[in-house]
Amino acid sequence: MHELSLCEGVLQILQNSAREQGFQRVKRVWLEIGGLSGVEPDAMRFNFDAVTRGTLADHAGLEIIDVPGQAWCMPCGKTVPVENRFDPCPTCGSYQLQVVSGEEMRVKELEVE
């Protein structure tokens, strides 16, 4: 269950940001999660609540923004949507795709006090 360690990493980002920017409490976190990242949003929600208990982000809301997977197709030169890493190009059927988005996971925005 790697979502637990990912949530611990998010908490570290929040704690570092609080030190640098001088806020005391995190009320809401917006987290972008790519469709190709291998991160399970429901597991992130569950683990986020457990990891942040008793911290500056205790009871903070977690908003997950889904980032769809996209890849650039070498033969047809188009950027196309992909749901799985090894899907063929929906335009030409080629498997020569280079992922351009959907692998990321990042803190997009914070609401703090």
C-alpha positions in Angstrom: 0.0 0.0 0.0 2.2 2.8 -1.3 -0.5 5.4 -0.8 0.4 5.5 2.9 4.0 6.6 2.1 2.7 9.1 -0.5 0.4 10.6 2.1 3.4 10.9 4.5 5.2 12.7 1.7 2.3 15.1 1.2 2.3 15.8 5.0 6.0 16.7 4.8 5.3 19.1 2.0 2.6 20.7 4.1 4.8 21.0 7.2 7.7 22.5 5.1 5.3 25.0 3.5 3.9 25.9 6.9 7.5 26.7 8.2 8.4 28.7 5.1 5.1 30.6 4.8 4.1 30.9 8.4 0.6 29.3 8.5 -0.6 27.3 11.4 -3.3 25.1 10.0 -4.3 23.4 6.7 -8.0 23.4 6.0 -8.1 21.9 2.5 -5.6 20.3 0.1 -6.1 20.0 -3.7 -4.1 17.1 -5.0 -3.6 16.3 -8.7 -3.4 12.6 -9.4 -2.7 11.3 -12.9 -4.7 8.5 -14.3 -1.5 6.6 -15.2 0.2 7.2 -11.9 -0.9 4.0 -10.3 -2.2 5.9 -7.3 -5.7 4.9 -6.0 -7.7 8.0 -5.0 -9.8 6.2 -2.4 -6.7 4.8 -0.7 -5.2 8.3 -0.7 -8.3 9.7 1.0 -8.3 6.9 3.6 -4.6 7.2 4.3 -4.6 11.0 4.3 -7.1 11.1 7.2 -4.9 8.6 9.1 -1.6 10.3 8.5 -2.8 13.8 9.2 -4.5 13.0 12.5 -3.0 15.2 15.2 -1.0 17.3 12.8 -1.5 20.8 11.3 -3.7 19.1 8.6 -6.0 17.3 11.1 -9.5 17.3 9.6 -8.3 19.0 6.4 -10.4 18.3 3.4 -8.7 16.4 0.5 -9.9 17.3 -3.0 -8.6 15.1 -5.7 -8.3 16.4 -9.2 -8.1 13.6 -11.8 -5.5 14.3 -14.6 -6.3 12.1 -17.6 -3.5 10.2 -19.3 -2.3 11.6 -22.7 0.4 10.4 -25.0 2.1 11.6 -28.1 1.9 9.1 -31.0 5.1 8.9 -33.0 3.6 7.7 -36.3 0.7 10.0 -36.6 2.1 12.9 -34.6 -1.0 13.5 -32.5 -1.5 13.8 -28.8 -4.2 11.3 -27.8 -6.0 10.2 -24.7 -4.9 6.9 -23.1 -6.4 5.1 -20.1 -3.6 2.5 -19.7 0.1 2.8 -20.3 0.1 0.2 -23.1 -3.0 1.2 -25.0 -2.7 1.6 -28.7 -3.2 5.0 -30.4 -7.0 5.5 -30.8 -6.3 7.3 -34.2 -3.9 5.0 -36.0 -3.6 1.9 -33.8 0.2 2.2 -33.2 1.8 1.2 -29.9 4.6 3.8 -30.3 3.3 6.2 -27.8 5.2 8.5 -25.4 3.2 9.5 -22.3 3.0 13.3 -21.9 0.7 13.6 -19.0 -1.2 11.6 -16.4 1.8 10.1 -14.5 2.0 13.0 -12.0 0.9 13.4 -8.4 1.3 16.9 -6.9 -0.1 19.3 -4.4 -1.9 21.8 -6.6 -3.3 24.2 -4.0 -3.8 24.7 -0.2 -6.4 26.5 1.9 -4.7 27.5 5.1 -5.1 29.7 8.3 
